[in-house]
Amino acid sequence: MAKVLIIGAGGVGNVVVKKCAQVPGVFEQIILASRTKAKCDKIASEIGRPIETAQVDADDAKQTNALIKKHKPDLVINVALPYQDLPIMEACLATQTSYLDTANYEPPDVAKFEYKWQWAYQDRYEKAGIMALLGSGFDPGVTNVFCAYAQKHYFDEIRMVDIVDCNAGEHGHPFATNFNPEINIREITQKGRYWEDGRWIEIEPMSIRKDIDYPQVGPRASYLLYHEELESLVKHIKGLKRIRFWMTFGEQYLTHLRVLQNVGMTRIDPVEYEGHKIVPLQFLKAVLPDPGSLGVTYKGKTSIGCIFDGIKDGRPKQMMIYNVCDHAECFKEVGAQAVSYTTGVPAMIGAKMILEGKWKGKGVFNMEQFDPDPFMEDLNRYGLPWKILDGKTIED
């Protein structure tokens, strides 16, 4: 049994805390901390067992350091903003505490995300004898584990991977994002990238579209984006020739996004307004619906998975590993919509892998570097059952 410190009390943090609380044999003690302690207290009040709450500014490594020293957790689960990954990693390093997150670091002043800043901690974490597990969400996270599982059990060589992410739900708002609006909009307005024949190919944002048939959802317009798991998977999937990431967006969403871009509301550089410096995208975040509040009215499903093309026993093989998640069912269980649920459950499972000693090491790791089998078993056990569809492929 172990003690965990969870930092972040948004939609994902809510799910992580409640799912950890369901496994008291592993998560004996839970501390939830956030910039706004009232959010932590509200989540704590909805759980049928006692947890501690605390206030912390995760931008400040010294504050986080002091919090870790006070509670002495076995693991810090970071579900705060990606901007805060490095300060929290620094605090974990200073206190020799293992670390887990769900999304890689992003510098606040550049719409760019990659693992180089976190991979740079490898030697220091290894020397400190602690572990950092990066990207234990769904994508990244579960998608990485799907790739490792396919490589272990179904292929001698995986040549192509398409990671496909469909949210076919309806929340009733004219425009809203399914996770932090600032991070979401930064992600989809930057240039797309995919990896083919040993090199990265960059494209204009949302410039490649394909209709993809998603299990239990059907065909949906999907757009090629860059996503961080591509960067680690090209290092660890043997024989890979191409890997891409696709996400669905409805026309109403895209129309709103184009207007916001055209009027400058997606800018991340400060502008002068009545004697104050404000960042337009941060202001937009303040007026959009809170993603954590969407679950009340959300209906429909998410359908997310990996489509593989490769070789087994000298013959071509195509297949898909995927999960379908229902927004309304997620809300019934933990009071959250499916996008928060599909990120929060894998964060709990990744933490469980570390605390049970099923995944262990010294240094900085991505999900696909460990044995996928126990994680895949726990996906079925804790609310994200997966299926295999043989012969599934994407036509080019």
FENGI-V520677 format. One record per backbone hydrogen bond with DSSP energy under -1.0 kcal/mol. NH is the residue of the N-H (numbers start at 1). CO is the residue of the C=O. Records with the same first field share a line. If there is no record, write none. Layout:
BEGIN
NH = CO + CO
END
This chain:
BEGIN
2 = 26
4 = 29
5 = 75
6 = 31
7 = 77
8 = 33
14 = 10
15 = 11
16 = 12
17 = 13
18 = 14
19 = 15
20 = 16
21 = 17
23 = 20
26 = 23
27 = 23
28 = 2 + 26
29 = 2
31 = 4
32 = 52
33 = 6
34 = 54
39 = 36
41 = 37
42 = 38
43 = 39
44 = 40
45 = 41
46 = 43
47 = 44
52 = 30
54 = 32
56 = 34
60 = 57
64 = 60
65 = 61
66 = 62
67 = 63
68 = 64
69 = 65
70 = 66
71 = 67
72 = 68
74 = 3
75 = 3
76 = 98
77 = 5
78 = 100
79 = 7
84 = 81
85 = 82
88 = 84
89 = 85
90 = 86
91 = 87
92 = 88
93 = 89
94 = 90
95 = 91
97 = 92
99 = 131
100 = 76
101 = 133
110 = 107
112 = 110
119 = 115
120 = 116
121 = 118
122 = 119
125 = 121
126 = 122
127 = 123
128 = 124
130 = 125
132 = 363
133 = 99
134 = 365
136 = 101
137 = 135 + 140
142 = 137
143 = 138
145 = 141
146 = 142
147 = 143
148 = 144
149 = 145
150 = 146
151 = 147
152 = 148
153 = 149
154 = 150
155 = 150
156 = 311
157 = 311
158 = 238
159 = 309
160 = 309
161 = 242
162 = 307
163 = 244
164 = 305
165 = 246
166 = 303
168 = 301
170 = 299
184 = 180
185 = 181
186 = 182
187 = 183
188 = 184
189 = 185
192 = 203
194 = 201
195 = 243
196 = 199
197 = 241
199 = 196
201 = 194
203 = 192
207 = 204
210 = 222
212 = 220
214 = 218
217 = 214
218 = 214
220 = 212
222 = 210
223 = 247
224 = 208
225 = 245
230 = 227
231 = 228
233 = 229
234 = 230
235 = 232
237 = 233
240 = 237
241 = 159
242 = 159
243 = 195
244 = 161
246 = 163
247 = 223
248 = 165
249 = 221
254 = 250
255 = 251
256 = 252
257 = 253
258 = 254
259 = 255
260 = 256
261 = 257
262 = 258
263 = 259
264 = 261
265 = 260
267 = 264
271 = 278
273 = 276
276 = 273
278 = 271
281 = 267
283 = 279
284 = 280
285 = 281
286 = 282
288 = 284
293 = 290
294 = 291
297 = 294
298 = 294
299 = 170
302 = 325
303 = 166
304 = 323
305 = 164
306 = 321
307 = 162
308 = 319
309 = 160
310 = 317
311 = 157
312 = 315
315 = 312
317 = 310
319 = 308
320 = 389
321 = 306
322 = 387
323 = 304
325 = 302
327 = 300
330 = 326
331 = 327
332 = 328
333 = 329
334 = 330
335 = 331
341 = 337
342 = 338
344 = 340
345 = 341
347 = 343
348 = 344
349 = 345
350 = 346
351 = 347
352 = 348
353 = 349
354 = 350
355 = 351
356 = 352
357 = 354
358 = 353
359 = 353
363 = 130
365 = 132
369 = 366
370 = 367
376 = 372
377 = 373
378 = 374
379 = 375
380 = 376
381 = 377
382 = 378
384 = 379
387 = 322
389 = 320
391 = 318
392 = 389
END
